[in-house]
């Protein structure tokens, strides 16, 4: 290994020593996680695995089919999502028997559930690019 190559690998090896996940690019160009990297391939491509990014729902495909919403501040008030559109979601409130529209921005203060037992923020997790 050349000194230049050692300098290239140094931050990656340090990240591995600190518990980070290391990836290696296979022959098809895909990044693969490595449990025990050897760093003995002088020409191999290694990188520190990117951390996933979480973002708020912002488009119809982010919303799971057939889910319920509730506000973080008033968890007992739950509404059923009945439609999703470009402006947000349309929900049915069984207490008032009315439809209401909740914008993408308003969804940041809400959480969702598909079983009304387990609740999650209205976010999606994506791979970092």
Secondary structure, DSSP 8 states (H G I E B T S, - for coil): --HHHHHHHHHHHHHHHTT--EEEE-TTS-EEEESS-----TT--EEE----EEEE--SGGGS-SS-EEEESS-TT-EEEEEEEETTEEEEEETTTTEEEEEETTGGGGEEEESSSSS-EESEEEE---
